[in-house]
Amino acid sequence: MFHSFQRPAGREYTVTIALLAAALIFIPALVAVSQPMIYSPAIGASAVCVTAAWFHWKRSRRVLVSAMIAEREAAK
């Protein structure tokens, strides 16, 4: 039986990976095939995606660590 604190670790980082892929792969690819006028908004969008990925990773890591601590306490 699963406890409420047990979560699969892989799902927590899916959003982080998707944001990083958008920032580092898809937005630069869009710039490569588009007009030069889109460079500035693309750089801004990449920066926003990287920042959002960083915040989501920090939050996910905190949730995962607290779940591991709760699991350890429940096992005692």
N, C-alpha and C positions, 0 to 999 in steps of 0.2 A: 504494500500500500504506500502511495506517495504522500509525503507531507506537503504543506502549503509552501514551504521554503525550498523545495526541490524543483528545480527548473533545468531543462537542458541548456547547456552553456552555448551551444551553437546559435540558437535563435536570438540571443541577446545582441549579437554582433552583426546580424544581417543588415540592419539599417546603416550601421557604420560602414560596412563594405559597399553597400549601394551608393552612399554619399561619396565615398572616395572614388568609386568607379566613375561616377558622374563628373566629379571634379578633375580627375586625372586622365580620363579616357574620352568620354563622350563630348564634353565641352571643348577640349582642344581639337577633337576631330571635326566638330561643327565649325570651329574657326578656320580649320585648314581648307574646308570646302566652301566657305562663305566669303562675303565681301570683307575688305579690310576695315570697314566702319564698325564691325561687331567686336573688335578686339577688346575695347574697354569694358563693355558689359560682360563679355565672356570671362575676363580676368576677375571681375567683381563676383560673378556667379560661382566661379571656381573657388574663390576665397570664402564665400559664404558656405559652400558645400564642405570645404575642409574644416571650417570652424564648427559647423553643425555636427560633422562626424566626430570631431574631437570631444565636444560636449556630450554627445551620445555615448561615446566610448567610456568617458569618465563616469557617467551615470550607470552604465551597464556594468562596469567593473565594480563599482561600489555595491550594487545590488548583488552581484555574484559573490563578492567577498562576505557580505553580511549573511547571505544564504549559507555559505560554508561555515561561518561561525555558529549560526543557529543549528546547523546539522551536528556540529561537534558538541554543542551544549546538550542537544537532545539525546545524543549517544551516551552521555555520562550517566 
